[in-house]
Amino acid sequence: MKIAMIGTGYVGLVSGVCFSDFGHDVICVDKDPAKIDMLNKGDVPIYEPGLDALMAKNVDADRLSFTTNLEAAVADADAVFIAVGTPTRRGDGHADLTYVYAAAEEIAQAVTGYTVIVTKSTVPVGTNRQVKQVVKKAAPQLEFDVVSNPEFLREGAAIDDFMKPDRVVVGVQSDRAAEVLRDIYRPLYLRDFPIMVTDLESAEMIKYAGNAFLATKITFINEIAALCEKTGADVKSVARGMGLDGRIGNKFLHAGPGYGGSCFPKDTSALARIGQEHAVPMQITETVMRVNDGIKMRMIEKLRDLCNGAFNGKTIAVLGVTFKPNTDDMRDAPSLTIVPALVGGGAKVRVVDPQGRHEGEALLPGVNWVDDPYKAVHNADVVVVLTEWNEFRALDLKKLARKMATPCMADLRNVYSPKDAKRAGFVSYVSVGRGGFDISET
């Protein structure tokens, strides 16, 4: 089938590349000439493991191309996917749908026959019906269908998620549109991955409800972690005991500095706003958002305590600033709250991140970027594990401790154990929801 993908951000690029690997002819469209030029040269503007090789494979097979010419790309497409940004709108927390509606209008004016217009962007409930009205107004005689097809891609594992999904959700208003989407996803259907066909509103709601629930799991275990610290329980044992219950499961029960990224903050905010607009307050979601903000502040206080009450004059090495490993995404990362507090408090901060520097240099002014964790901790007072990159999971703790002025560790991802840190020569160690130690107090 012929597919046009409007938008080459994270969702659009990954989806376009993967659809081409299914055997479809895919044209990816973006208004940014510099980005299209980069893609045509074979360079990938985002970091996602395996994406560069998969893109090159399908470009070489003449199934995948990139252009700024939307009109030519969509003219004879069987399906046009809208994968543009829907950032949180300033002031009210709602998703900004400007780019979605603009794309819909341009598509309507360019397509030449029956077309399925598929919204891949995350949009509030009711948006696809509005997209339909935008298209009708722009092209009253056009024969088309609008489909909701939300994405469920985890950054760092997006290709696997696309190729081996838990489910594909398709919201439709006609059997004809459903059949087109079944044809597009046929490679998954033939391998027995669930293709769930439902109505437009349910498909839109599934995305928000799913992400809000996962954000709730993360926030819940972080609250339990705070209680564990006061009672002497170990949150890792608690999470494992909870996760072994099949009704709960072990995913997203990892205590840490709070959730971030491109989806959870934006989608919880949008869901809360949708609830307010319909006079059905999303009280759990609103509480999750508030508690998550508080968790980041609690991490700052942990670090302040580790620095004897003040950051001024301290040298602090921060390992990892992206919101999670295997991505270069800094959106709403806990580091954007924690690191500025360190710098603002007078600390000299050194940062190491395998992929975070490209975005981080602009977002984290006043820090020194270092390419090696052992260099970062030289004569440092504190080392902070903030993102659990594999590169930081098996460090030589004795070597780290020897290089530091005062070997203190804040393990905010619970990568190491207090016992190992103590054995390696650290004099203070704190984690999230587990025991720590301070040799000066023993």
Summary of the structure (lengths in Angstrom):
residues: 442
radius of gyration: 23.8
end to end distance: 69.1
largest distance: 80.0
contacts: 1544
relative contact order: 0.08
helix: 45%
strand: 14%
